[in-house]
Amino acid sequence: MNPSPRHVLVFDSGIGGLGVVNALRQMGDSGLRIDYLADNAVFPYGEQPDEILSARIISLIRAAIDAHQPDAVIIACNTASTLALGALRNALTVPFIGCVPPVRWAARESKTGIFAILATAATARRPYLAALKADFAPKDIMIIHGGRQLADLAERAFVGEAISQDAVRAELDAVFSQPHGDQVDVIGLGCTHYTFLREALQNASPLHVTLLDPAEAVARQALKILAEQPAHGKNAASETDMAGKGRFIMTAPPFDPAGLRRAIKRFGYEDFSVRDSGETSSAG
């Protein structure tokens, strides 16, 4: 019996992890199956208590692994990675690839020694970000902005809605108006959703500012790990389920179903389904 195609599960609170999916599609084997799980029922994650959120993430990932038996799991969400990645690795044997704010990369790229990290409010307030700075950029100045509005703007931009450039500019002004903000020459995207605002963010930034998006680095690491794993001869998913490029699963109906369907086709998904209480039903 031939082995099944390589199979990865990508998890995020919304559409942010699709930046990683796009990179995987471009860099990976054409037979790579990518299932996507978006926990949009409690989006945005930053408004949930840490303990409840961590337990929810672990439960959802456990159930998804049991159902689909991926060769590796990408936690394509900074908040989920900082909260639950360690517990997931301790509890489960499948390899996990996390996504954390690109502090080390930003420090390496900055010529002024002053860089910024755009993150969600939840990521911005957690000690994990300060620990990254202490470990990888102790002599640099790191400006953090936890923008509540940016993730919502990214979700709307993703489905093709026009977004306010003034709203994007106001978020960046919160960076450049801080002490030393006028010397920032690198901005790291500390939320995967911001991939879909990259053009708007670049347009609202001074010409000398470089934006860093970790999506490609996460995809490269995932492909490296996948190459080292033995593929399943047959997994828990049905052969029909294994056909195609993967499934797009949500934990609640989207705010714009038609727009979402159009948008996810660019990433290889024909439609989405909604999982309710452990069951998956067609969204049609």
C-alpha positions in Angstrom: 0.0 0.0 0.0 1.3 3.4 -0.9 1.8 5.9 1.9 -0.7 8.7 2.3 0.3 12.2 1.1 2.1 14.4 3.7 -0.6 15.9 5.9 -0.3 19.0 8.1 -2.9 20.7 10.3 -2.7 24.5 10.6 -4.5 26.1 13.5 -5.4 29.8 14.2 -8.1 31.9 15.8 -9.2 33.1 12.4 -7.7 33.5 8.9 -4.2 34.6 10.0 -2.6 31.2 9.5 -3.5 31.3 5.8 -0.4 33.3 5.3 1.5 30.2 6.4 -0.7 28.0 4.2 0.1 30.2 1.2 3.8 29.8 1.9 3.4 26.0 2.3 1.5 25.8 -1.0 4.3 27.7 -2.8 7.2 25.9 -1.2 5.8 22.4 -0.6 5.1 19.4 -2.6 1.9 19.7 -4.7 0.6 16.6 -2.9 0.8 18.2 0.5 -2.6 18.1 2.3 -3.2 21.0 4.5 -6.2 21.0 6.8 -7.1 24.3 8.4 -8.9 24.8 11.7 -10.0 28.4 12.6 -11.4 28.9 16.1 -13.4 31.9 15.1 -16.1 31.2 17.7 -14.0 33.1 20.3 -12.1 35.4 18.0 -10.3 37.6 19.0 -8.3 35.5 21.4 -7.0 38.5 23.3 -10.4 39.0 24.9 -10.4 35.6 26.6 -8.9 34.7 30.0 -5.6 32.8 29.6 -6.6 29.7 31.6 -9.9 29.2 29.7 -8.2 29.9 26.4 -5.4 27.5 27.0 -7.7 24.7 27.9 -9.8 25.4 24.9 -6.9 25.3 22.5 -5.6 22.0 23.9 -9.0 20.4 23.6 -9.6 21.6 20.1 -6.2 20.4 18.9 -6.5 17.0 20.6 -9.9 16.5 18.9 -8.5 17.6 15.5 -5.5 15.3 15.8 -7.8 12.3 16.7 -10.1 13.1 13.8 -7.5 13.8 11.1 -4.2 12.2 12.2 -1.9 14.8 10.7 1.9 14.3 10.4 2.5 17.7 12.0 0.6 20.6 13.5 1.3 24.3 13.0 0.0 26.6 15.7 -0.1 29.6 13.4 -1.2 32.0 16.1 1.2 33.9 18.4 -1.3 33.9 21.3 -2.0 30.2 21.1 1.7 29.4 20.8 2.7 31.4 23.8 -0.2 29.9 25.9 -0.4 26.3 24.9 2.6 25.1 22.8 4.5 23.8 25.7 1.6 21.9 27.1 0.7 20.4 23.7 4.3 19.2 23.1 4.3 17.6 26.6 0.9 15.9 26.1 1.0 14.7 22.5 3.6 13.0 20.3 2.8 14.7 17.0 5.4 17.4 16.1 4.3 21.0 16.7 5.6 24.1 15.0 4.8 27.3 16.8 4.6 31.0 15.7 6.1 33.7 17.9 6.8 37.4 17.4 9.9 37.9 15.3 12.0 39.7 17.9 15.3 38.0 17.1 14.8 38.6 13.4 13.9 42.2 13.9 16.9 42.9 16.1 19.2 41.3 13.5 17.7 43.4 10.7 17.6 46.7 12.5 20.4 49.1 11.8 19.4 51.7 14.4 18.9 49.1 17.2 15.4 50.3 17.6 12.6 48.1 16.2 8.9 47.6 16.8 6.6 44.6 17.2 3.0 44.9 16.1 1.0 42.4 18.1 -2.5 41.8 19.6 -3.2 43.3 23.0 -3.0 39.8 24.5 0.5 39.1 23.1 1.7 42.6 23.9 0.9 42.2 27.6 2.3 38.8 28.2 5.8 38.3 29.7 6.7 36.0 26.8 7.5 39.0 24.6 9.7 40.7 27.2 11.5 37.3 27.6 12.2 37.1 23.9 13.8 40.6 24.0 15.9 39.7 27.0 17.1 36.6 25.3 17.7 37.9 21.7 17.8 41.7 21.8 19.0 42.8 25.3 20.8 45.9 24.0 18.1 47.0 21.6 15.1 49.2 22.1 11.8 47.3 21.3 8.6 49.3 20.9 5.5 47.2 21.3 2.1 48.1 20.1 -0.9 45.9 20.9 -3.5 47.0 18.3 -7.0 45.7 19.0 -8.3 46.9 15.6 -5.7 45.5 13.3 -6.9 41.8 13.5 -10.4 42.9 12.7 -9.2 44.9 9.8 -7.2 42.0 8.5 -10.2 39.7 8.6 -12.2 42.2 6.6 -9.4 42.8 4.1 -9.1 39.1 3.6 -12.7 38.7 2.3 -12.3 41.7 0.0 -13.8 44.5 2.0 -12.3 48.0 1.7 -10.5 49.0 4.8 -9.7 52.5 6.1 -6.1 53.5 5.5 -6.6 56.1 8.1 -7.4 53.4 10.7 -4.2 51.5 9.7 -2.2 54.8 9.9 -3.6 55.5 13.3 -2.3 52.2 14.6 1.2 52.8 13.2 1.2 56.4 14.6 0.9 54.7 18.0 4.4 53.2 17.3 6.1 56.2 15.7 4.8 58.6 18.4 6.4 56.7 21.2 9.8 57.8 22.6 12.5 56.7 19.9 9.6 55.9 17.6 11.0 58.1 14.9 14.1 55.9 14.8 12.3 52.6 14.2 13.5 51.1 10.9 12.1 47.5 11.3 8.6 46.4 12.3 8.0 42.8 13.0 4.5 41.4 12.5 3.6 39.7 15.8 0.2 38.4 14.7 -0.4 36.1 11.7 -3.5 38.1 10.7 -1.4 41.1 9.9 -0.1 39.3 6.8 -3.2 40.4 5.1 -2.6 44.0 6.0 1.0 44.0 4.9 0.5 46.3 1.8 -1.6 48.7 3.8 0.9 48.7 6.7 3.8 49.3 4.3 2.0 52.1 2.6 1.4 53.8 5.9 5.0 53.4 7.0 8.0 55.7 6.2 10.0 54.5 3.2 12.9 53.4 5.3 10.9 51.0 7.4 11.1 47.3 6.7 8.2 44.9 7.6 9.0 41.4 8.7 6.4 38.6 8.2 7.4 35.3 9.8 4.9 33.2 7.6 7.6 31.9 5.2 10.0 31.0 8.0 7.3 29.0 9.8 6.4 27.2 6.6 10.1 26.3 5.9 10.4 24.9 9.4 7.2 22.9 9.0 8.4 21.4 5.7 11.7 20.5 7.3 10.0 18.7 10.1 7.5 17.0 7.8 10.4 15.6 5.7 11.8 14.0 8.8 8.5 12.3 9.8 7.3 8.9 8.5 4.1 9.4 6.6 1.1 7.4 7.8 0.3 4.4 5.7 -3.4 5.1 6.3 -4.8 7.6 8.7 -8.1 8.1 10.5 -9.5 10.3 7.7 -11.5 8.6 5.0 -10.1 8.2 1.5 -12.7 10.7 0.3 -11.6 13.1 3.0 -8.0 12.7 1.9 -8.8 13.7 -1.7 -7.9 17.2 -2.7 -5.7 19.7 -0.8 -7.4 19.7 2.6 -10.4 20.9 4.5 -11.2 24.3 5.9 -12.9 24.0 9.3 -14.4 26.7 11.5 -15.8 26.6 15.0 -18.6 29.1 14.2 -20.2 30.5 11.0 -18.3 33.3 9.3 -19.6 36.9 9.2 -19.4 36.8 5.4 -19.8 33.2 4.0 -19.8 34.2 0.4 -16.7 36.4 0.8 -14.9 33.7 2.7 -15.7 31.1 0.1 -14.2 33.3 -2.6 -11.2 34.1 -0.5 -10.2 30.6 0.5 -10.3 29.3 -3.0 -7.0 31.2 -3.5 -5.5 28.9 -0.9 -6.7 25.6 -2.4 -10.0 25.2 -0.4 -13.2 24.6 -2.3 -15.5 25.4 0.7 -15.6 25.5 4.5 -17.4 23.5 7.1 -18.5 24.4 10.7 -17.6 22.2 13.6 -20.2 22.3 16.4 -19.8 20.3 19.6 -17.2 18.0 18.0 -19.3 17.4 14.9 -18.6 18.8 11.5 -21.4 19.8 9.2 -21.6 21.4 5.8 -21.8 25.2 5.8 -23.6 25.2 2.5 
